[in-house]
Amino acid sequence: MAVQFETLEYDVGGTKTVVKAIGEGKPVLFLHGASTLEGFDFAEGLADRFRVLCPSHPGFGFSGAAPHVAVMSDMVLHYLNLLDILDLPEKPHLIGFSMGGWMATELAGLARERFDKVVLIAPAGLNDPAHPATDLGAVAPQELPAYLAHDVSVALRYFPDGSDPAFAEAFGADRAREGETLGRLLTPFGMGHPNLRRFLARITNQTLVVWGTKDRLLPASQAPLFVEALPNARLVLVEDAGHFVMQEKPETLRKIGDFLAG
């Protein structure tokens, strides 16, 4: 049975911004990665205790085009404006996954007072040459699922299997659209910021770093670097999980929820 979300729509500086919302309780703002192919169904694992707000970034997912977006700071400004519009009744927690973890790092680094706790799940952005991320441009499309999950069957359920031409066509169009916006974000420095540690050092919020030990996109060897750079962080390593750690090991959501509720 499909997870049931509320669909909220806002005009943020002229950009249609769609937020999928589920649950009741303290708000949690979730920032997705460089694609929306896996959707937001994971949020059901937090919805028993929190109101999870899952916006699509400008130019991604359900949100409208954003030709003005040139660099990550444009996304950070967008989310500060969205928070103003949402006018939430209490300070939200912030979760960022993959590229959304990079985004959350810059957002919390600049506006830590806007958030309660922070969770970074396999965050991108550090670009440490001793712990290199996989060059997605060098990965053949048919090999991508094996880079997203340790158990490739978990990732394959989000990809076309040849049985539905309409889904395959829409999937390709969505990835092309998101890839165009992503390309602009990556133009200055690739998948990160050379001064990201300076942002991390400003995040005095309680922070949880979560990483799958079998992540083939962003190696788990980066996890201690994030924890060391954050003033108030601890690490949860998830055994036998790849990049899609929430989908591959759904019990991880319980640990994240316990951290946020504690």
C-alpha atoms as a printed R data frame, in Angstrom:
    type eleno elety resid chain resno      x      y       z
1   ATOM     1    CA   MET     A     1  0.000  0.000   0.000
2   ATOM     2    CA   ALA     A     2  1.382  3.383  -1.044
3   ATOM     3    CA   VAL     A     3  2.412  5.785   1.699
4   ATOM     4    CA   GLN     A     4 -0.112  8.606   1.984
5   ATOM     5    CA   PHE     A     5  1.296 12.141   2.035
6   ATOM     6    CA   GLU     A     6 -0.296 15.548   2.182
7   ATOM     7    CA   THR     A     7  0.815 17.648  -0.787
8   ATOM     8    CA   LEU     A     8  1.551 21.280   0.039
9   ATOM     9    CA   GLU     A     9  2.502 23.891  -2.546
10  ATOM    10    CA   TYR     A    10  4.202 27.239  -2.032
11  ATOM    11    CA   ASP     A    11  5.528 30.069  -4.177
12  ATOM    12    CA   VAL     A    12  9.080 30.690  -2.987
13  ATOM    13    CA   GLY     A    13 10.514 33.663  -4.826
14  ATOM    14    CA   GLY     A    14  8.588 32.720  -7.952
15  ATOM    15    CA   THR     A    15  9.523 29.025  -7.815
16  ATOM    16    CA   LYS     A    16  6.729 26.492  -7.303
17  ATOM    17    CA   THR     A    17  7.849 24.435  -4.325
18  ATOM    18    CA   VAL     A    18  6.035 21.226  -3.472
19  ATOM    19    CA   VAL     A    19  6.331 19.724   0.006
20  ATOM    20    CA   LYS     A    20  5.200 16.189   0.765
21  ATOM    21    CA   ALA     A    21  4.189 16.033   4.426
22  ATOM    22    CA   ILE     A    22  3.355 13.133   6.702
23  ATOM    23    CA   GLY     A    23  2.843 12.571  10.423
24  ATOM    24    CA   GLU     A    24  2.153 14.669  13.472
25  ATOM    25    CA   GLY     A    25  4.489 16.155  16.064
26  ATOM    26    CA   LYS     A    26  7.604 18.257  16.072
27  ATOM    27    CA   PRO     A    27  8.512 19.254  12.499
28  ATOM    28    CA   VAL     A    28 11.423 17.669  10.645
29  ATOM    29    CA   LEU     A    29 12.710 19.232   7.427
30  ATOM    30    CA   PHE     A    30 14.228 16.607   5.117
31  ATOM    31    CA   LEU     A    31 16.505 17.603   2.232
32  ATOM    32    CA   HIS     A    32 16.823 14.927  -0.446
33  ATOM    33    CA   GLY     A    33 19.849 13.992  -2.512
34  ATOM    34    CA   ALA     A    34 20.864 14.608  -6.111
35  ATOM    35    CA   SER     A    35 17.810 12.770  -7.421
36  ATOM    36    CA   THR     A    36 14.296 12.009  -6.244
37  ATOM    37    CA   LEU     A    37 14.153  8.552  -7.841
38  ATOM    38    CA   GLU     A    38 13.732  6.755  -4.493
39  ATOM    39    CA   GLY     A    39 10.894  9.028  -3.379
40  ATOM    40    CA   PHE     A    40 10.007  9.899   0.203
41  ATOM    41    CA   ASP     A    41  8.350  6.712   1.477
42  ATOM    42    CA   PHE     A    42 11.105  6.330   4.088
43  ATOM    43    CA   ALA     A    43  9.433  9.214   5.996
44  ATOM    44    CA   GLU     A    44  6.741  6.822   7.181
45  ATOM    45    CA   GLY     A    45  9.385  5.480   9.586
46  ATOM    46    CA   LEU     A    46  9.451  8.832  11.408
47  ATOM    47    CA   ALA     A    47  5.793  9.797  11.023
48  ATOM    48    CA   ASP     A    48  4.692  8.161  14.271
49  ATOM    49    CA   ARG     A    49  6.550 10.840  16.249
50  ATOM    50    CA   PHE     A    50  7.203 13.748  13.874
51  ATOM    51    CA   ARG     A    51  5.671 15.813  11.129
52  ATOM    52    CA   VAL     A    52  8.105 15.146   8.305
53  ATOM    53    CA   LEU     A    53  8.300 17.816   5.608
54  ATOM    54    CA   CYS     A    54  9.904 16.616   2.375
55  ATOM    55    CA   PRO     A    55 10.251 19.435  -0.148
56  ATOM    56    CA   SER     A    56 11.477 18.816  -3.667
57  ATOM    57    CA   HIS     A    57 14.387 21.123  -4.379
58  ATOM    58    CA   PRO     A    58 13.856 23.742  -7.099
59  ATOM    59    CA   GLY     A    59 14.295 21.977 -10.437
60  ATOM    60    CA   PHE     A    60 13.831 18.535  -8.846
61  ATOM    61    CA   GLY     A    61 10.940 16.167  -8.213
62  ATOM    62    CA   PHE     A    62  7.557 17.818  -7.853
63  ATOM    63    CA   SER     A    63  8.837 21.407  -7.715
64  ATOM    64    CA   GLY     A    64  9.010 23.794 -10.618
65  ATOM    65    CA   ALA     A    65 11.915 24.866 -12.754
66  ATOM    66    CA   ALA     A    66 14.456 27.219 -11.257
67  ATOM    67    CA   PRO     A    67 16.710 28.603 -13.988
68  ATOM    68    CA   HIS     A    68 18.073 31.160 -11.545
69  ATOM    69    CA   VAL     A    69 19.745 28.481  -9.405
70  ATOM    70    CA   ALA     A    70 23.469 28.674 -10.105
71  ATOM    71    CA   VAL     A    71 25.228 27.508  -6.937
72  ATOM    72    CA   MET     A    72 24.427 25.792  -3.640
73  ATOM    73    CA   SER     A    73 23.953 29.110  -1.844
74  ATOM    74    CA   ASP     A    74 20.883 29.679  -4.046
75  ATOM    75    CA   MET     A    75 19.391 26.485  -2.582
76  ATOM    76    CA   VAL     A    76 20.283 27.604   0.948
77  ATOM    77    CA   LEU     A    77 18.558 30.932   0.366
78  ATOM    78    CA   HIS     A    78 15.545 29.097  -1.057
79  ATOM    79    CA   TYR     A    79 15.157 27.021   2.101
80  ATOM    80    CA   LEU     A    80 15.577 29.999   4.401
81  ATOM    81    CA   ASN     A    81 12.765 31.659   2.442
82  ATOM    82    CA   LEU     A    82 10.659 28.492   2.634
83  ATOM    83    CA   LEU     A    83 11.115 28.396   6.419
84  ATOM    84    CA   ASP     A    84  9.898 31.995   6.600
85  ATOM    85    CA   ILE     A    85  6.803 31.043   4.610
86  ATOM    86    CA   LEU     A    86  6.116 27.879   6.624
87  ATOM    87    CA   ASP     A    87  6.293 29.840   9.891
88  ATOM    88    CA   LEU     A    88  6.459 26.572  11.820
89  ATOM    89    CA   PRO     A    89  5.106 26.555  15.388
90  ATOM    90    CA   GLU     A    90  8.441 25.342  16.744
91  ATOM    91    CA   LYS     A    91 12.037 25.020  15.641
92  ATOM    92    CA   PRO     A    92 12.347 22.025  13.262
93  ATOM    93    CA   HIS     A    93 14.928 19.294  13.203
94  ATOM    94    CA   LEU     A    94 16.959 19.142   9.995
95  ATOM    95    CA   ILE     A    95 17.874 15.985   8.073
96  ATOM    96    CA   GLY     A    96 19.973 15.965   4.918
97  ATOM    97    CA   PHE     A    97 20.761 12.941   2.764
98  ATOM    98    CA   SER     A    98 23.674 12.723   0.300
99  ATOM    99    CA   MET     A    99 23.687 15.999  -1.679
100 ATOM   100    CA   GLY     A   100 20.972 17.124   0.733
101 ATOM   101    CA   GLY     A   101 23.506 16.512   3.508
102 ATOM   102    CA   TRP     A   102 25.868 18.972   1.845
103 ATOM   103    CA   MET     A   103 22.942 21.374   1.529
104 ATOM   104    CA   ALA     A   104 21.954 20.860   5.178
105 ATOM   105    CA   THR     A   105 25.549 21.489   6.254
106 ATOM   106    CA   GLU     A   106 25.671 24.857   4.513
107 ATOM   107    CA   LEU     A   107 22.160 25.704   5.731
108 ATOM   108    CA   ALA     A   108 22.825 24.830   9.376
109 ATOM   109    CA   GLY     A   109 26.293 26.375   9.227
110 ATOM   110    CA   LEU     A   110 24.787 29.701   8.264
111 ATOM   111    CA   ALA     A   111 21.546 29.502  10.265
112 ATOM   112    CA   ARG     A   112 22.030 27.023  13.113
113 ATOM   113    CA   GLU     A   113 19.618 29.014  15.278
114 ATOM   114    CA   ARG     A   114 16.770 28.074  12.904
115 ATOM   115    CA   PHE     A   115 17.059 24.356  13.759
116 ATOM   116    CA   ASP     A   116 16.985 22.018  16.725
117 ATOM   117    CA   LYS     A   117 18.929 18.804  16.022
118 ATOM   118    CA   VAL     A   118 20.672 17.899  12.768
119 ATOM   119    CA   VAL     A   119 21.048 14.517  11.064
120 ATOM   120    CA   LEU     A   120 23.458 14.040   8.169
121 ATOM   121    CA   ILE     A   121 22.934 10.778   6.287
122 ATOM   122    CA   ALA     A   122 25.846  9.822   4.001
123 ATOM   123    CA   PRO     A   123 26.402 13.520   3.339
124 ATOM   124    CA   ALA     A   124 28.229 14.729   0.258
125 ATOM   125    CA   GLY     A   125 30.234 17.885   0.130
126 ATOM   126    CA   LEU     A   126 33.574 17.253   1.794
127 ATOM   127    CA   ASN     A   127 35.561 16.273  -1.300
128 ATOM   128    CA   ASP     A   128 38.489 14.968   0.736
129 ATOM   129    CA   PRO     A   129 41.067 13.659  -1.764
130 ATOM   130    CA   ALA     A   130 42.084 10.883   0.636
131 ATOM   131    CA   HIS     A   131 38.493  9.581   0.715
132 ATOM   132    CA   PRO     A   132 37.202 10.188  -2.817
133 ATOM   133    CA   ALA     A   133 33.585  9.826  -3.826
134 ATOM   134    CA   THR     A   134 32.741  7.769  -6.875
135 ATOM   135    CA   ASP     A   135 32.739  9.752 -10.110
136 ATOM   136    CA   LEU     A   136 29.149  9.233 -11.223
137 ATOM   137    CA   GLY     A   137 30.087 10.355 -14.709
138 ATOM   138    CA   ALA     A   138 32.244  7.262 -14.995
139 ATOM   139    CA   VAL     A   139 29.440  4.889 -13.904
140 ATOM   140    CA   ALA     A   140 27.441  3.267 -16.712
141 ATOM   141    CA   PRO     A   141 23.657  3.753 -16.227
142 ATOM   142    CA   GLN     A   142 23.036  0.012 -15.935
143 ATOM   143    CA   GLU     A   143 25.612 -0.182 -13.139
144 ATOM   144    CA   LEU     A   144 24.169  2.674 -11.066
145 ATOM   145    CA   PRO     A   145 21.784  0.569  -8.907
146 ATOM   146    CA   ALA     A   146 24.739 -1.434  -7.574
147 ATOM   147    CA   TYR     A   147 26.321  1.836  -6.415
148 ATOM   148    CA   LEU     A   148 23.153  2.930  -4.610
149 ATOM   149    CA   ALA     A   149 22.522 -0.113  -2.421
150 ATOM   150    CA   HIS     A   150 24.637 -2.968  -1.094
151 ATOM   151    CA   ASP     A   151 21.666 -5.239  -1.839
152 ATOM   152    CA   VAL     A   152 21.093 -4.179  -5.434
153 ATOM   153    CA   SER     A   153 17.514 -5.486  -5.394
154 ATOM   154    CA   VAL     A   154 16.634 -2.593  -3.046
155 ATOM   155    CA   ALA     A   155 17.777 -0.007  -5.581
156 ATOM   156    CA   LEU     A   156 16.389 -1.829  -8.621
157 ATOM   157    CA   ARG     A   157 12.819 -1.418  -7.390
158 ATOM   158    CA   TYR     A   158 13.079  2.305  -8.203
159 ATOM   159    CA   PHE     A   159 14.314  1.777 -11.772
160 ATOM   160    CA   PRO     A   160 12.360  0.826 -14.908
161 ATOM   161    CA   ASP     A   161 12.381 -2.928 -15.508
162 ATOM   162    CA   GLY     A   162 11.168 -2.838 -19.098
163 ATOM   163    CA   SER     A   163  7.569 -3.744 -18.299
164 ATOM   164    CA   ASP     A   164  6.162 -0.193 -18.348
165 ATOM   165    CA   PRO     A   165  7.275  2.012 -21.265
166 ATOM   166    CA   ALA     A   166  5.422  5.038 -19.892
167 ATOM   167    CA   PHE     A   167  7.231  4.767 -16.556
168 ATOM   168    CA   ALA     A   168 10.555  4.365 -18.338
169 ATOM   169    CA   GLU     A   169  9.913  7.470 -20.415
170 ATOM   170    CA   ALA     A   170  8.899  9.538 -17.376
171 ATOM   171    CA   PHE     A   171 11.886  8.202 -15.415
172 ATOM   172    CA   GLY     A   172 14.273  9.317 -18.145
173 ATOM   173    CA   ALA     A   173 12.660 12.748 -18.429
174 ATOM   174    CA   ASP     A   174 12.797 13.274 -14.645
175 ATOM   175    CA   ARG     A   175 16.458 12.308 -14.427
176 ATOM   176    CA   ALA     A   176 17.336 14.585 -17.356
177 ATOM   177    CA   ARG     A   177 15.510 17.515 -15.764
178 ATOM   178    CA   GLU     A   178 17.115 16.963 -12.365
179 ATOM   179    CA   GLY     A   179 20.501 16.395 -13.979
180 ATOM   180    CA   GLU     A   180 20.351 19.797 -15.664
181 ATOM   181    CA   THR     A   181 19.823 21.594 -12.353
182 ATOM   182    CA   LEU     A   182 22.375 19.369 -10.629
183 ATOM   183    CA   GLY     A   183 24.948 20.212 -13.260
184 ATOM   184    CA   ARG     A   184 24.672 23.903 -12.411
185 ATOM   185    CA   LEU     A   185 25.143 23.182  -8.689
186 ATOM   186    CA   LEU     A   186 28.265 21.146  -9.403
187 ATOM   187    CA   THR     A   187 29.880 23.590 -11.800
188 ATOM   188    CA   PRO     A   188 31.954 25.588  -9.266
189 ATOM   189    CA   PHE     A   189 33.583 22.798  -7.216
190 ATOM   190    CA   GLY     A   190 31.927 19.493  -8.070
191 ATOM   191    CA   MET     A   191 29.847 17.703  -5.412
192 ATOM   192    CA   GLY     A   192 30.932 19.880  -2.515
193 ATOM   193    CA   HIS     A   193 32.514 23.007  -1.171
194 ATOM   194    CA   PRO     A   194 36.259 23.390  -0.514
195 ATOM   195    CA   ASN     A   195 35.501 25.159   2.786
196 ATOM   196    CA   LEU     A   196 32.805 22.791   4.041
197 ATOM   197    CA   ARG     A   197 34.719 22.141   7.271
198 ATOM   198    CA   ARG     A   198 34.247 25.819   8.147
199 ATOM   199    CA   PHE     A   199 30.476 25.326   7.849
200 ATOM   200    CA   LEU     A   200 30.637 22.122   9.917
201 ATOM   201    CA   ALA     A   201 32.547 23.909  12.683
202 ATOM   202    CA   ARG     A   202 29.643 26.345  13.117
203 ATOM   203    CA   ILE     A   203 27.014 23.630  13.646
204 ATOM   204    CA   THR     A   204 26.853 23.539  17.434
205 ATOM   205    CA   ASN     A   205 23.492 21.748  17.300
206 ATOM   206    CA   GLN     A   206 23.406 18.146  18.481
207 ATOM   207    CA   THR     A   207 24.171 16.214  15.304
208 ATOM   208    CA   LEU     A   208 23.950 12.587  14.256
209 ATOM   209    CA   VAL     A   209 26.010 11.318  11.322
210 ATOM   210    CA   VAL     A   210 24.650  8.122   9.750
211 ATOM   211    CA   TRP     A   211 26.516  6.049   7.179
212 ATOM   212    CA   GLY     A   212 26.218  2.625   5.576
213 ATOM   213    CA   THR     A   213 29.449  0.646   5.850
214 ATOM   214    CA   LYS     A   214 29.108 -0.598   2.252
215 ATOM   215    CA   ASP     A   215 28.435  2.790   0.636
216 ATOM   216    CA   ARG     A   216 29.987  2.719  -2.840
217 ATOM   217    CA   LEU     A   217 29.139  6.329  -3.732
218 ATOM   218    CA   LEU     A   218 30.468  8.127  -0.671
219 ATOM   219    CA   PRO     A   219 32.839  5.925   1.334
220 ATOM   220    CA   ALA     A   220 32.112  5.415   5.022
221 ATOM   221    CA   SER     A   221 35.726  6.409   5.667
222 ATOM   222    CA   GLN     A   222 34.446 10.003   5.331
223 ATOM   223    CA   ALA     A   223 32.158  9.598   8.352
224 ATOM   224    CA   PRO     A   224 34.852 10.220  11.022
225 ATOM   225    CA   LEU     A   225 35.927 13.351   9.148
226 ATOM   226    CA   PHE     A   226 32.431 14.812   9.503
227 ATOM   227    CA   VAL     A   227 32.209 13.830  13.165
228 ATOM   228    CA   GLU     A   228 35.617 15.338  13.933
229 ATOM   229    CA   ALA     A   229 34.705 18.613  12.223
230 ATOM   230    CA   LEU     A   230 31.336 18.932  14.001
231 ATOM   231    CA   PRO     A   231 31.452 20.339  17.553
232 ATOM   232    CA   ASN     A   232 28.680 18.133  18.954
233 ATOM   233    CA   ALA     A   233 28.250 15.011  16.867
234 ATOM   234    CA   ARG     A   234 28.173 11.265  17.141
235 ATOM   235    CA   LEU     A   235 28.228  8.549  14.529
236 ATOM   236    CA   VAL     A   236 25.981  5.628  13.677
237 ATOM   237    CA   LEU     A   237 27.467  3.167  11.209
238 ATOM   238    CA   VAL     A   238 24.962  0.809   9.636
239 ATOM   239    CA   GLU     A   239 26.437 -2.570   8.774
240 ATOM   240    CA   ASP     A   240 25.856 -4.084   5.338
241 ATOM   241    CA   ALA     A   241 24.080 -0.992   4.001
242 ATOM   242    CA   GLY     A   242 24.955  1.062   0.964
243 ATOM   243    CA   HIS     A   243 24.113  4.646   0.045
244 ATOM   244    CA   PHE     A   244 20.339  4.055   0.284
245 ATOM   245    CA   VAL     A   245 20.754  3.253   3.977
246 ATOM   246    CA   MET     A   246 17.194  4.253   4.958
247 ATOM   247    CA   GLN     A   247 15.645  2.058   2.258
248 ATOM   248    CA   GLU     A   248 18.044 -0.833   2.767
249 ATOM   249    CA   LYS     A   249 17.914 -0.833   6.565
250 ATOM   250    CA   PRO     A   250 14.570  0.770   7.544
251 ATOM   251    CA   GLU     A   251 15.286  0.097  11.213
252 ATOM   252    CA   THR     A   252 17.791  2.955  10.955
253 ATOM   253    CA   LEU     A   253 14.805  5.339  11.025
254 ATOM   254    CA   ARG     A   254 14.034  4.176  14.567
255 ATOM   255    CA   LYS     A   255 17.571  5.130  15.674
256 ATOM   256    CA   ILE     A   256 17.259  8.508  13.977
257 ATOM   257    CA   GLY     A   257 13.851  9.069  15.580
258 ATOM   258    CA   ASP     A   258 15.206  8.149  19.019
259 ATOM   259    CA   PHE     A   259 18.044 10.657  18.565
260 ATOM   260    CA   LEU     A   260 15.627 13.397  17.527
261 ATOM   261    CA   ALA     A   261 13.190 12.634  20.334
262 ATOM   262    CA   GLY     A   262 15.842 12.258  23.040
